[in-house]
Amino acid sequence: MQSGANHEYGAIFILCLRIGDILVALLSGWLAYALYLGSAHVWTPLYSYAFILVVLLVVIIFSYFSLYQSGPGLLFSKQLKKLFVAWSFVFIFLTIFAFITKTGAAYSRLWLGLWFGLGFIGLLLFRAGMKWILNFVLKKGLDSSRILLVGDAELSEELIRHFRTVPEAGISLLGFFSLQEKDRFCESENVPLLGHVKQLADFLSSHSVDHVWIVLPFSQGAALGNRSF
C-alpha cells in the first residue's frame, strides 16, 4: 500500500518556497527603494516594470537552477551556491533588459545594488526558516518516505548508516527483507530484519509503504530477474 501523504506535504513545501521567493524579491526591492530613494523620489511606471520583470525572472531562473526540485531532500548548504548564482542572473538579465530598452538611466545603480544585497540576504533567511520548518516536520514523521530494503545485508547496512547522517532527506526505513533464508543483518541502526523476501507481499498488504528499494551488488542485479520467490 502506497501513501501519498508525503507527496502532498512535499508539494505544499515547494509551493511555499515559490511564493516566498517572489515575496522576498518584491519586498527587498521595495525596502531598497524606501531606504535609498525614499519619498523624495517620484515613482514612475518604469519601477513597476522592473518589479514585474524580476518576478518573472525569479520564476523562470530559479526553476532552471533546480531550486525547487527537492522538497524533503532539500540540502540547504548545497543550495546556497545555486541560490546566489540564480539571483545574480536575475539582475544580469534585468540589466540587459534595461540596456536593450534604453531605460537604464531611469534606474539608480545604487538602488539595484541595494536590492540585490537585501534580496539575497532575505532569500537566505527565508530558506533557512523553511529549512527549520522542514526539519521539524521530518522529525514528526509528517513528510518522510516510508522505505523497505530488499537484498544484500551488508550494502543495506551501509545505506542505512548513510541516511542516518542526512535526516533532512526525509527517509524513514521500515525494515529489511533478505534474499537468503538465513542472513546476518545488524539491527543496531533500529532497522529490523523483517524476514525473507517471500514474506514481502504479506507485509505490503498490511502496512503503508511508499517505496521498496532493491539493494544488490551490480554483479547480482542481472540474476535477480531470473529468480522466483
C-alpha positions as CSV (number, residue, x, y, z in Angstrom):
1,M,0.0,0.0,0.0
2,Q,1.5,3.3,-1.0
3,S,0.6,6.5,0.8
4,G,0.6,9.9,-1.0
5,A,0.8,12.0,2.2
6,N,4.5,12.7,1.8
7,H,3.9,13.8,-1.8
8,E,1.2,16.2,-0.6
9,Y,3.4,17.7,2.0
10,G,6.3,18.0,-0.5
11,A,4.1,19.8,-3.0
12,I,2.9,22.2,-0.3
13,F,6.5,22.9,0.7
14,I,7.6,23.6,-2.8
15,L,4.6,25.9,-3.3
16,C,5.6,27.8,-0.2
17,L,9.1,28.2,-1.5
18,R,8.0,29.5,-4.8
19,I,5.6,32.1,-3.2
20,G,8.1,33.0,-0.6
21,D,10.9,33.7,-3.1
22,I,8.6,36.0,-5.1
23,L,7.5,37.9,-1.9
24,V,11.1,38.3,-0.8
25,A,12.2,39.6,-4.2
26,L,9.3,42.2,-4.1
27,L,9.7,43.2,-0.5
28,S,13.5,43.6,-0.8
29,G,13.1,45.8,-3.8
30,W,10.5,48.0,-2.1
31,L,12.7,48.2,1.1
32,A,15.7,49.2,-1.0
33,Y,13.6,51.9,-2.7
34,A,12.3,53.2,0.6
35,L,15.8,53.2,2.2
36,Y,17.7,54.8,-0.6
37,L,15.3,56.8,-2.7
38,G,12.5,57.5,-0.1
39,S,9.6,59.8,-0.5
40,A,11.7,62.4,-2.3
41,H,11.8,60.3,-5.4
42,V,8.9,60.2,-7.7
43,W,7.6,56.7,-8.5
44,T,7.4,56.0,-12.2
45,P,5.9,53.1,-14.2
46,L,9.4,52.0,-15.1
47,Y,9.9,50.9,-11.5
48,S,6.7,48.9,-11.7
49,Y,8.0,47.2,-14.9
50,A,11.3,46.4,-13.0
51,F,9.4,44.6,-10.2
52,I,7.2,42.7,-12.7
53,L,10.3,41.6,-14.7
54,V,12.1,40.5,-11.5
55,V,9.1,38.3,-10.6
56,L,9.1,36.7,-14.0
57,L,12.8,36.1,-13.9
58,V,12.7,34.6,-10.4
59,V,10.0,32.1,-11.6
60,I,12.0,31.1,-14.7
61,I,15.6,31.2,-13.5
62,F,15.1,29.7,-10.0
63,S,13.3,26.8,-11.7
64,Y,16.1,26.4,-14.3
65,F,18.6,26.2,-11.5
66,S,16.6,23.4,-9.8
67,L,15.9,25.3,-6.7
68,Y,12.5,23.6,-6.3
69,Q,13.3,20.0,-7.2
70,S,14.0,18.8,-3.6
71,G,11.3,19.0,-1.0
72,P,12.1,16.6,1.7
73,G,15.6,16.2,0.3
74,L,16.4,19.9,0.3
75,L,20.1,20.3,1.4
76,F,20.4,23.9,2.5
77,S,24.2,24.1,2.2
78,K,24.2,22.7,-1.3
79,Q,21.5,25.2,-2.4
80,L,23.5,28.3,-1.3
81,K,25.7,28.5,-4.4
82,K,22.8,27.8,-6.8
83,L,20.7,30.5,-5.0
84,F,23.5,33.1,-5.3
85,V,24.1,32.3,-9.0
86,A,20.3,32.3,-9.8
87,W,19.7,35.6,-8.0
88,S,22.7,37.1,-9.8
89,F,21.3,36.0,-13.2
90,V,18.0,37.7,-12.3
91,F,19.8,41.0,-12.1
92,I,22.1,40.3,-15.0
93,F,19.0,39.9,-17.2
94,L,17.3,42.9,-15.6
95,T,20.4,45.0,-16.6
96,I,20.4,43.6,-20.1
97,F,16.7,44.4,-20.5
98,A,17.3,48.0,-19.3
99,F,20.2,48.3,-21.8
100,I,18.2,47.0,-24.7
101,T,15.1,49.2,-23.9
102,K,17.4,52.1,-23.2
103,T,15.8,52.6,-19.8
104,G,18.9,52.1,-17.7
105,A,19.3,55.8,-16.9
106,A,15.9,55.8,-15.2
107,Y,17.1,53.4,-12.5
108,S,19.6,54.1,-9.7
109,R,22.5,51.7,-9.8
110,L,22.8,52.0,-6.0
111,W,19.1,51.1,-5.7
112,L,19.7,48.0,-7.8
113,G,22.8,47.1,-5.8
114,L,21.0,47.5,-2.5
115,W,18.0,45.5,-3.9
116,F,20.4,42.7,-4.9
117,G,22.1,42.6,-1.4
118,L,18.9,42.9,0.6
119,G,17.2,40.3,-1.7
120,F,19.9,37.7,-1.3
121,I,20.0,38.2,2.5
122,G,16.2,37.9,2.6
123,L,16.3,34.7,0.5
124,L,18.9,33.2,2.7
125,L,16.9,33.9,5.9
126,F,13.6,32.8,4.3
127,R,15.1,29.5,3.1
128,A,16.9,28.9,6.4
129,G,13.5,29.4,8.1
130,M,11.9,26.9,5.7
131,K,14.7,24.5,6.3
132,W,14.0,24.7,10.1
133,I,10.3,24.1,9.4
134,L,11.1,21.1,7.1
135,N,13.4,19.5,9.8
136,F,10.6,20.0,12.4
137,V,8.1,18.3,10.0
138,L,10.5,15.4,9.3
139,K,11.2,14.8,13.0
140,K,7.4,14.5,13.5
141,G,7.3,12.0,10.6
142,L,4.8,14.0,8.6
143,D,6.8,14.2,5.4
144,S,9.0,11.1,5.4
145,S,9.0,8.5,2.7
146,R,8.5,5.0,4.1
147,I,11.1,2.7,2.6
148,L,11.6,-1.1,2.7
149,L,15.0,-2.5,1.8
150,V,15.3,-5.8,0.0
151,G,18.6,-7.6,-1.0
152,D,22.1,-7.6,0.4
153,A,22.5,-7.2,4.1
154,E,26.0,-5.5,4.0
155,L,25.0,-3.0,1.4
156,S,21.8,-2.3,3.1
157,E,23.6,-1.6,6.4
158,E,25.9,0.9,4.5
159,L,22.8,2.6,3.1
160,I,21.2,2.8,6.5
161,R,24.2,4.4,8.0
162,H,24.3,7.0,5.2
163,F,20.7,8.1,5.7
164,R,21.3,8.4,9.4
165,T,23.7,11.2,8.6
166,V,21.3,13.1,6.4
167,P,17.9,13.2,8.3
168,E,16.9,16.1,6.0
169,A,16.5,13.5,3.2
170,G,13.1,12.6,4.7
171,I,13.7,8.8,4.6
172,S,12.0,6.5,7.1
173,L,13.5,3.0,6.8
174,L,10.9,0.5,7.9
175,G,13.0,-2.7,7.7
176,F,14.9,-5.1,5.7
177,F,13.9,-8.3,3.7
178,S,16.6,-10.7,2.9
179,L,17.0,-12.8,-0.3
180,Q,18.7,-15.5,1.8
181,E,16.9,-17.9,4.2
182,K,19.5,-17.0,6.8
183,D,21.2,-13.7,6.7
184,R,23.3,-11.7,9.1
185,F,21.8,-8.3,9.4
186,C,22.8,-5.8,12.1
187,E,19.7,-4.2,13.7
188,S,21.8,-1.7,15.7
189,E,20.5,1.2,13.5
190,N,16.9,0.5,14.6
191,V,16.0,-1.0,11.2
192,P,14.6,-4.5,11.9
193,L,15.1,-7.7,9.8
194,L,11.6,-8.4,8.8
195,G,12.2,-11.8,7.2
196,H,12.7,-13.4,3.8
197,V,11.6,-11.7,0.6
198,K,8.8,-14.3,0.3
199,Q,7.1,-12.5,3.2
200,L,7.3,-9.2,1.4
201,A,3.9,-9.4,-0.2
202,D,2.1,-10.0,3.1
203,F,3.9,-7.1,4.7
204,L,3.0,-4.7,1.8
205,S,-0.7,-5.7,2.1
206,S,-0.9,-4.8,5.8
207,H,1.5,-1.8,6.0
208,S,1.7,1.6,4.4
209,V,4.9,1.7,2.3
210,D,5.9,4.3,-0.2
211,H,8.9,2.5,-1.9
212,V,10.7,-0.8,-2.0
213,W,14.4,-0.5,-2.7
214,I,16.3,-3.4,-4.2
215,V,19.9,-3.2,-2.7
216,L,22.3,-5.6,-4.6
217,P,25.8,-5.5,-6.0
218,F,25.9,-4.9,-9.7
219,S,27.1,-8.4,-10.2
220,Q,23.9,-9.8,-8.8
221,G,21.4,-7.4,-10.3
222,A,21.1,-9.2,-13.6
223,A,20.4,-12.5,-11.9
224,L,17.6,-11.1,-9.8
225,G,15.1,-11.1,-12.7
226,N,15.6,-14.8,-13.1
227,R,14.7,-15.7,-9.6
228,S,11.3,-16.7,-8.3
229,F,10.4,-16.1,-4.7
